[in-house]
Amino acid sequence: MQENYNRLLTYAYNITGSYEDSQDLVQDVIEKYISLDKSEIRNEANFLIKSTINHAINFKNRHSKKMVYGEWLPEPLSFENAENKLIKEQTARYTLLVLLEKLNPRERAVYILKEAFDYSHQEIAETLDISVENSRKLLSRAGKQLQDIKYKPDSFNSSVHTDILQQYQRALSEGDVPNIEKLLIDEIRLSADGGKRVRVIKAMEVGKSATAQLLAYVQQQFLGKKPHTFHIFNHQPAICFWQDGRIYNCHILDIDSEGMIREIYSIVDPEKLKRLQ
């Protein structure tokens, strides 16, 4: 059951982007399964998977509009945390989790089943109670919206990413806008999520100059001399700023093959940071 639980939790998290909600969803499915008459259930694992995915889709449909300060961003996770029960290789990297928000829940489920878990279209159709043709159409629509991004995490040189993180932090701490700009692609996007309690300066900023200036301002006004640590969250490099023994702000970076930062996700929501402590 533990192996099933980890797998079910991974399905749910990839669809919802929330670890806590995924735990609740999987617990609901298991509790209902325990009380069922199982005489008609031929395959326990498949039944639980189907129930979890459909439960997660229904949850996502009900909670599609989230009232938050800033942009809603998924909950980041560390695979070094022993409490994290997700299957590492089948958990989407952070940038993809953000992009998956463009899809409707059913498109998202089809994409995840195909790309993360190697389901055939026949298996997807049986799991979601749709036709094989519909499964193919949903995957095609998802691929176009995601610009055919690959699911599997990019391989990267950890020493290179650490060096970029160090350059990034050094430029931030010095408020050095020109050197911050040197690390960013021209179309850089900065997204910030304060959750339901923390107001952010700006939900999103686009462009090298504007983003660098905003980062320098936030550093000066809020991050100051707060201690920082470097991490890998959801297969991507991150820097955390600490206050009173807790993570105050986390920046997750999407770095391209040339070592340039193309996306910055700034999570300030304390509810999404608590599991990273």
Disulfide bonds with the S-S distance in Angstrom:
none
